[in-house]
Amino acid sequence: MPDQILRQTPFGSLGGVAAEGVTSFHRVPYSEPRLGVERFARPTEPPVWPGIRDATRPGPVPPQLPSRLDGVMGVYDCAQDEDCLHLDIWQPEGLSAPAPVLAFIHGGAFMTGGGSMPCYDGAALARATGCVVVTISYRLGIFGFLPVEEEGALNPGLHDQIAALRWIRRAIGAFGGDAGNVTAIGQSAGAFSIAAFMALPLGPSLFDKAVLMSAPLGIRLRIPAEAAGIRHALLRELGGAPGDLAPLRRAPVGDLLAALEALGRKAPPPAEPGTITPPFMPVLDPELIPRDPLEALAEGAGAWCPVVIGVTREEHASFHMAGSPLDTLTEADLVALFTREYGAEAPQRLARARARRSPATPRTLVIDLRGELDFGAAAWTVAAAQVRHGQGASHAYRFDWQSPMPGLGAGHCLDLPFLFGTPALWQAMPMVRGADRAEVEGLSTLFQGAIAAFARSGSPCGPALPPWPAFGPDRTILQIDRLTTATRLCD
């Protein structure tokens, strides 16, 4: 075992490991485990431990089934366990003053992922930026987003994230981080979560700035009653009655995942072509999500928070790479979809969509349409609302760099390896495999540099970085590609 580097936190001593200019601390608990009959309960206060806690090895990811994006992101051999309420922390060496903190909340449709996955290793990001990097693991799927009102928490996974962010505020100083300068970064589901927190009065107590990468804010949230169907279906698979929570509380993790997998096999195809709404995601609740976050942000609820918000150009392509129903979509299906969405304006909308896309097939046009409805339009709405309500530090981007993977373009998740900058993993990720290494490294340096500048000052601009104007009335975004430029959005 390598020599441990000790840090004294308010909760006990941690022994981490140093390598290549960064000291890392893994499986740092921010709550007591929520296991078995307590698996749906809220997180606890941070545990206090005696002696030195070994923090040299990454912890498990939350229990989950394979991701629908494995073919794009790659598959990672990670242990799974309900004992997953932990953080991973990377501290760059040689800090002369408290450093900005980048707190990352992963995506995965609220069903997959984990802060301790290799693709979210924060060492390279900490080394390149001089920021303290933290990744957060939280309960997923059945364990984090199945509404169990009887436990007093409709969205336990969101309560986990809040507990983790509070831990960072209280303890990150032990790692050289500035507890008064925390930037929350989320991708996809993680970005949705941060957007929801921005709209709440508790938001400023959790973080100071936000980076929202591909937040699916255009997806409609359910109320708990609408999500009750999957709970009843799970109980049927487990042999329980609709009102009997015992099977959910006491069933082994493997049985719960097997029941979920069985339901997935029985599920009918989505009624709306291209729909990606996951079976588990936050539900509206009076405490954490009293209303749709996009509505609240559009009315200025998040104007306290400097923000960078962005999307990838072909968000939906990542969800439709192999055996997608979009592959057999007909022209009549396409027209019907645009008509349902736009009514009398459908012919003009469809004509404009065809003119912009090559090849303009039903598949590519639905990918463009759903990407705008679920991701793009909401991102620009938030950016504009921030400015309209007085937040001048509102910056937006579109990640246009194109994957070598045929048919993917700039799909969902493509900006992640550029944020984390881990060259050894690039060759294993299907979406980046085969790309020119110098090109990828250069673009990663740009993206990391802009995010670090924003974390330090509230502006993603600086020496050796491209000019990145605030969003403003002219709707200027940074178009990130082989040639990165600021450009105005066109309708």
C-alpha positions in Angstrom: 0.0 0.0 0.0 1.4 3.5 -0.8 2.2 5.9 2.0 -0.9 7.7 3.2 -1.2 11.4 3.1 -3.2 12.6 6.1 -5.9 15.2 6.3 -7.9 16.1 9.4 -11.6 16.9 8.6 -14.3 17.9 11.1 -15.4 14.3 11.1 -12.1 12.4 11.4 -8.7 11.8 9.8 -8.4 10.6 6.2 -5.5 8.8 4.6 -5.2 9.5 0.9 -2.6 8.9 -1.7 -0.4 11.2 -3.8 0.5 10.7 -7.5 1.7 13.0 -10.2 1.0 16.3 -8.4 -2.4 15.4 -7.0 -3.5 13.8 -3.7 -6.7 11.8 -3.9 -9.1 10.8 -1.2 -11.8 8.2 -2.0 -14.9 6.8 -0.5 -15.3 9.7 1.9 -18.7 9.3 3.6 -21.1 12.2 3.8 -23.9 10.1 5.4 -24.3 6.9 7.3 -25.2 4.1 4.8 -28.9 3.8 4.0 -29.4 0.0 3.7 -32.1 -2.6 3.8 -35.2 -1.4 5.7 -33.7 2.2 5.7 -32.8 2.2 2.0 -35.4 4.9 1.2 -34.7 7.0 4.3 -33.1 10.4 4.1 -29.3 10.7 4.5 -28.0 11.2 8.0 -25.7 13.8 9.4 -22.1 13.0 8.4 -20.6 10.1 10.3 -17.7 10.6 12.7 -15.0 8.0 12.7 -12.1 7.2 15.1 -8.5 6.8 14.0 -7.4 7.2 10.3 -9.9 6.2 7.7 -8.3 4.5 4.6 -9.3 6.7 1.6 -6.8 5.3 -0.9 -9.2 3.2 -3.0 -12.4 4.2 -4.9 -15.7 3.0 -3.4 -18.5 1.2 -5.2 -21.1 2.8 -7.4 -24.8 2.6 -6.5 -26.7 -0.5 -7.5 -27.8 -0.2 -11.2 -28.5 -2.0 -14.4 -26.4 -1.4 -17.5 -26.6 2.1 -19.0 -28.4 2.7 -22.3 -25.3 4.8 -23.2 -22.8 2.1 -22.7 -22.3 1.8 -26.4 -21.2 5.5 -26.5 -19.5 6.0 -23.1 -18.0 2.6 -22.7 -18.5 -0.1 -20.0 -16.6 0.2 -16.6 -16.1 -2.7 -14.3 -17.2 -1.1 -11.0 -18.3 -2.8 -7.8 -21.9 -2.0 -6.8 -23.2 -1.6 -3.3 -26.0 0.2 -1.4 -23.2 1.6 0.8 -22.5 4.3 -1.8 -23.1 7.7 -0.1 -19.6 8.9 -0.5 -17.3 11.5 -2.2 -14.1 11.3 -4.1 -11.7 14.3 -3.7 -8.6 15.4 -5.6 -6.3 18.1 -4.2 -3.6 19.6 -6.4 -0.2 20.0 -4.7 1.4 23.3 -4.0 -1.7 25.4 -3.2 -0.6 28.7 -1.7 -4.2 29.9 -1.0 -7.6 28.3 -0.7 -8.5 27.0 -4.2 -11.9 27.1 -6.0 -13.9 23.9 -5.6 -15.5 22.0 -8.5 -18.2 19.8 -7.2 -19.4 17.4 -9.9 -22.8 15.6 -10.0 -22.8 12.9 -12.6 -25.6 12.1 -15.0 -27.1 8.8 -16.1 -30.9 9.4 -16.3 -31.1 9.2 -12.5 -30.5 5.4 -13.0 -26.9 4.8 -13.7 -23.4 6.1 -13.0 -21.4 7.0 -9.9 -18.9 9.6 -8.9 -16.2 6.9 -8.4 -16.4 5.6 -11.9 -13.0 5.9 -13.8 -14.5 8.2 -16.4 -15.1 10.8 -13.7 -11.6 10.6 -12.2 -10.8 14.2 -11.2 -7.0 14.0 -11.0 -6.2 15.4 -14.4 -8.8 18.2 -14.0 -7.4 19.1 -10.6 -3.8 19.1 -11.9 -4.6 21.2 -15.0 -6.8 23.8 -13.2 -5.4 24.1 -9.7 -9.0 23.5 -8.4 -10.0 21.1 -5.8 -12.3 18.5 -7.5 -15.0 16.5 -5.8 -17.3 14.0 -7.4 -20.5 12.9 -5.7 -22.2 9.5 -5.6 -25.9 9.3 -4.7 -28.7 6.8 -4.7 -30.1 6.0 -8.2 -33.2 4.4 -9.7 -35.4 2.4 -7.3 -33.2 3.5 -4.3 -33.0 7.2 -5.1 -36.1 8.2 -7.2 -38.9 5.7 -6.5 -41.5 7.8 -4.6 -41.9 6.3 -1.1 -43.8 9.0 0.7 -44.0 6.9 3.8 -40.3 7.5 4.4 -40.7 11.3 4.5 -38.6 11.9 1.4 -40.0 11.8 -2.2 -36.6 12.3 -3.8 -33.9 10.6 -1.6 -31.3 10.9 -4.4 -31.7 14.7 -4.3 -31.4 14.7 -0.5 -28.2 12.8 -0.9 -26.8 15.4 -3.2 -27.8 18.2 -0.8 -26.1 16.3 2.1 -22.9 15.9 0.0 -22.8 19.6 -1.0 -23.3 20.5 2.7 -20.4 18.2 3.6 -18.2 20.1 1.1 -19.1 23.4 2.6 -18.2 22.2 6.0 -15.0 20.2 5.3 -13.4 21.1 2.0 -11.0 23.5 3.7 -9.1 20.4 5.0 -8.2 19.8 1.4 -7.1 23.3 0.5 -10.5 24.2 -1.0 -12.3 27.5 -0.6 -15.6 26.7 1.1 -16.9 30.1 0.0 -16.2 29.4 -3.7 -17.9 26.2 -4.7 -18.9 25.7 -8.3 -21.4 22.9 -8.8 -21.0 21.2 -12.1 -23.6 18.7 -13.3 -24.1 16.8 -16.5 -27.5 15.6 -17.8 -29.4 14.3 -14.7 -26.7 16.0 -12.5 -27.3 19.3 -14.3 -31.1 18.9 -13.9 -30.5 18.5 -10.1 -28.4 21.6 -9.8 -30.9 23.6 -11.8 -33.6 22.5 -9.3 -31.4 23.6 -6.4 -30.8 27.0 -8.1 -34.5 27.6 -8.0 -34.8 27.0 -4.3 -34.1 29.3 -1.3 -31.5 26.8 0.0 -29.4 27.0 -3.3 -27.0 29.7 -2.1 -26.2 27.7 1.0 -25.0 24.8 -1.3 -22.9 26.4 -3.9 -21.8 29.8 -5.4 -21.8 29.2 -9.2 -23.2 26.5 -11.5 -22.2 24.8 -14.7 -25.1 23.0 -16.4 -24.0 20.5 -19.1 -26.8 19.1 -21.1 -29.6 19.6 -18.5 -32.8 17.9 -19.8 -35.0 20.7 -18.5 -37.5 20.3 -21.3 -38.6 16.9 -19.9 -41.9 17.2 -18.0 -41.8 16.1 -14.3 -44.3 13.8 -12.9 -46.3 14.2 -9.7 -45.9 11.2 -7.2 -49.3 9.7 -8.2 -48.1 9.5 -11.8 -45.0 7.6 -10.7 -47.0 5.2 -8.6 -47.5 2.8 -11.5 -43.9 1.6 -11.5 -44.0 1.1 -7.8 -47.0 -1.2 -8.1 -45.4 -3.0 -11.0 -42.2 -3.6 -9.0 -44.3 -5.0 -6.1 -46.1 -7.4 -8.5 -42.7 -8.6 -9.8 -41.6 -9.1 -6.2 -44.8 -10.9 -5.2 -46.1 -8.1 -3.0 -49.4 -6.2 -2.8 -49.7 -2.6 -3.9 -49.7 -1.1 -0.4 -47.1 -3.5 1.1 -43.7 -1.8 1.3 -42.0 -4.8 2.9 -40.7 -6.4 -0.3 -39.2 -3.1 -1.4 -37.6 -2.5 2.0 -36.3 -6.0 2.5 -35.7 -7.6 -0.9 -32.0 -8.2 -1.7 -30.6 -5.7 -4.1 -30.2 -8.3 -6.8 -33.9 -9.1 -6.6 -34.9 -5.5 -7.0 -32.6 -5.1 -10.0 -34.0 -8.3 -11.5 -37.5 -7.1 -11.1 -36.6 -3.8 -12.7 -35.0 -5.6 -15.6 -38.1 -7.7 -16.1 -40.2 -4.6 -16.2 -37.9 -3.1 -18.8 -38.4 -6.2 -21.1 -42.2 -5.8 -20.8 -42.3 -2.1 -21.3 -44.0 -1.0 -24.6 -42.1 1.4 -26.9 -42.6 5.1 -26.2 -45.8 6.5 -27.8 -43.8 9.6 -29.0 -40.9 8.8 -31.3 -37.5 9.7 -29.8 -38.8 10.1 -26.2 -36.1 9.5 -23.6 -38.0 10.2 -20.4 -36.5 7.7 -17.9 -38.7 5.6 -15.6 -37.0 7.1 -12.6 -36.4 10.8 -12.2 -37.3 13.4 -9.6 -41.0 14.0 -8.9 -42.6 17.3 -7.9 -42.7 17.6 -4.2 -43.4 20.6 -1.9 -39.9 20.5 -0.3 -37.4 20.2 -3.1 -39.3 20.6 -6.4 -42.5 22.6 -5.7 -42.8 23.4 -9.4 -41.0 22.7 -12.6 -37.5 24.0 -12.3 -37.5 25.5 -15.8 -40.6 27.6 -15.0 -39.0 28.8 -11.8 -35.7 29.7 -13.5 -37.5 31.4 -16.3 -39.1 33.7 -13.8 -35.7 34.6 -12.2 -35.5 32.2 -9.2 -31.9 31.4 -10.1 -30.7 34.9 -10.8 -28.5 34.9 -7.7 -26.2 32.3 -9.3 -23.6 33.0 -12.0 -24.0 30.2 -14.6 -22.5 28.5 -17.6 -25.1 26.4 -19.4 -24.6 24.4 -22.6 -25.6 21.5 -24.8 -24.1 19.3 -27.4 -25.2 19.8 -31.0 -26.8 16.3 -31.5 -27.9 15.5 -27.9 -30.3 12.8 -28.9 -28.1 10.9 -31.3 -26.4 9.1 -28.3 -29.7 7.5 -27.4 -30.4 6.1 -30.8 -27.1 4.5 -32.0 -28.1 0.8 -32.3 -31.5 -0.7 -33.1 -33.4 2.5 -32.5 -37.1 2.8 -33.5 -36.0 5.9 -35.3 -34.2 3.8 -37.9 -37.6 2.7 -39.3 -39.4 6.0 -38.9 -41.4 6.9 -42.0 -42.0 10.2 -43.6 -45.6 10.1 -42.5 -44.5 9.4 -38.9 -42.2 12.5 -39.2 -44.9 14.8 -40.5 -47.3 13.5 -37.8 -44.7 14.2 -35.1 -44.1 17.8 -36.2 -47.9 18.4 -36.5 -48.5 17.2 -33.0 -45.7 19.5 -31.8 -46.3 22.6 -33.9 -49.8 22.4 -35.3 -50.4 24.8 -38.2 -46.7 25.9 -38.1 -45.6 22.3 -38.8 -44.9 22.6 -42.5 -42.7 25.7 -42.1 -40.9 24.1 -39.1 -40.2 20.9 -41.0 -39.0 22.7 -44.1 -36.6 24.8 -42.0 -35.4 21.6 -40.2 -34.7 19.9 -43.6 -32.8 22.9 -44.9 -30.4 22.8 -41.9 -29.6 19.0 -41.8 -27.7 16.7 -44.2 -28.8 14.0 -44.6 -32.3 15.1 -43.8 -33.8 11.7 -42.9 -36.6 11.1 -40.5 -34.0 9.8 -38.0 -31.8 12.8 -38.1 -34.7 15.3 -38.1 -36.3 13.7 -35.0 -32.9 13.7 -33.3 -32.7 17.5 -34.0 -36.2 18.1 -32.9 -36.0 16.2 -29.6 -32.6 17.7 -28.9 -34.1 21.1 -29.1 -37.2 20.3 -27.2 -35.5 18.4 -24.3 -32.2 20.3 -24.1 -31.5 23.3 -26.3 -34.6 25.5 -26.0 -34.5 25.1 -22.2 -30.8 26.0 -22.0 -31.3 29.2 -23.9 -34.4 30.0 -21.9 -32.4 29.8 -18.7 -29.4 31.8 -20.0 -31.8 34.6 -21.2 -33.7 34.6 -17.9 -30.6 35.0 -15.9 -29.6 38.1 -17.9 -33.2 39.5 -17.9 -33.3 39.2 -14.1 -30.0 40.9 -13.5 -27.4 38.1 -13.6 -24.7 39.4 -15.9 -22.5 36.3 -15.5 -24.6 34.2 -17.7 -22.7 32.3 -20.4 -23.8 29.6 -22.8 -22.1 27.2 -25.2 -22.9 24.5 -27.7 -20.4 21.7 -28.1 -20.1 21.0 -31.8 -16.9 18.9 -32.0 -17.9 15.7 -33.9 -17.2 12.2 -32.8 -15.4 9.8 -35.1 -18.2 7.3 -34.4 -20.4 7.2 -37.5 -23.9 8.7 -36.8 -23.1 10.2 -33.4 -22.0 13.7 -34.3 -21.8 15.8 -31.2 -24.0 13.5 -29.1 -25.0 13.5 -25.5 -22.0 13.1 -23.1 -19.4 13.9 -25.7 -18.2 17.0 -23.7 -17.4 14.9 -20.6 -14.0 13.5 -21.6 -13.0 17.1 -22.5 -13.9 18.3 -19.0 -12.1 15.5 -17.2 -9.2 15.3 -19.6 -8.1 11.7 -18.9 -6.1 10.6 -22.0 -5.8 7.0 -21.0 -9.6 6.6 -21.1 -10.1 8.4 -24.4 -8.9 5.4 -26.3 -11.4 3.2 -24.6 -14.4 5.4 -24.9 -16.3 4.5 -28.2 -17.4 8.1 -28.7 -13.8 9.4 -28.7 -11.9 6.4 -29.9 -9.8 7.0 -33.0 -9.9 10.8 -32.7 -6.7 12.8 -33.2 -5.0 12.9 -29.8 -3.5 16.3 -30.1 -6.8 17.7 -31.2 -8.7 16.2 -28.3 -6.0 17.3 -25.8 -6.0 20.8 -27.1 -9.8 21.1 -26.9 -9.7 19.6 -23.4 -7.2 22.3 -22.3 -9.6 25.0 -23.7 -12.7 23.6 -22.0 -11.0 22.9 -18.7 -9.4 26.4 -18.8 -12.7 28.1 -19.4 -14.4 26.2 -16.6 -11.6 26.9 -14.2 -11.6 30.6 -15.0 -15.3 30.7 -14.4 -14.9 29.0 -11.1 -12.3 31.5 -10.0 -13.9 34.7 -11.2 -17.4 34.2 -12.6 -16.1 34.7 -16.1 -14.9 31.9 -18.4 -12.5 34.2 -20.2 -8.8 34.7 -19.7 -5.3 34.5 -21.2 -5.0 31.8 -23.9 -8.8 31.3 -23.9 -11.2 32.4 -26.7 -13.4 35.4 -26.1 -16.6 34.2 -24.6 -19.2 37.1 -24.3 -22.1 36.8 -21.8 -25.3 35.5 -23.3 -27.1 38.9 -23.4 -30.0 40.1 -25.6 -28.1 39.2 -28.7 -28.1 35.5 -27.6 -24.3 34.9 -28.1 -23.0 31.4 -27.3 -19.5 29.9 -27.6 -19.5 27.3 -30.4 -16.9 24.8 -29.2 -15.2 22.9 -32.1 -12.0 22.5 -33.9 -12.3 26.2 -34.4 -14.0 27.7 -31.4 -15.8 31.0 -31.9 -18.5 33.1 -30.3 -21.6 33.2 -32.4 -25.2 34.4 -32.2 -28.0 31.9 -32.0 -30.4 31.8 -34.9 -34.0 30.8 -34.5 
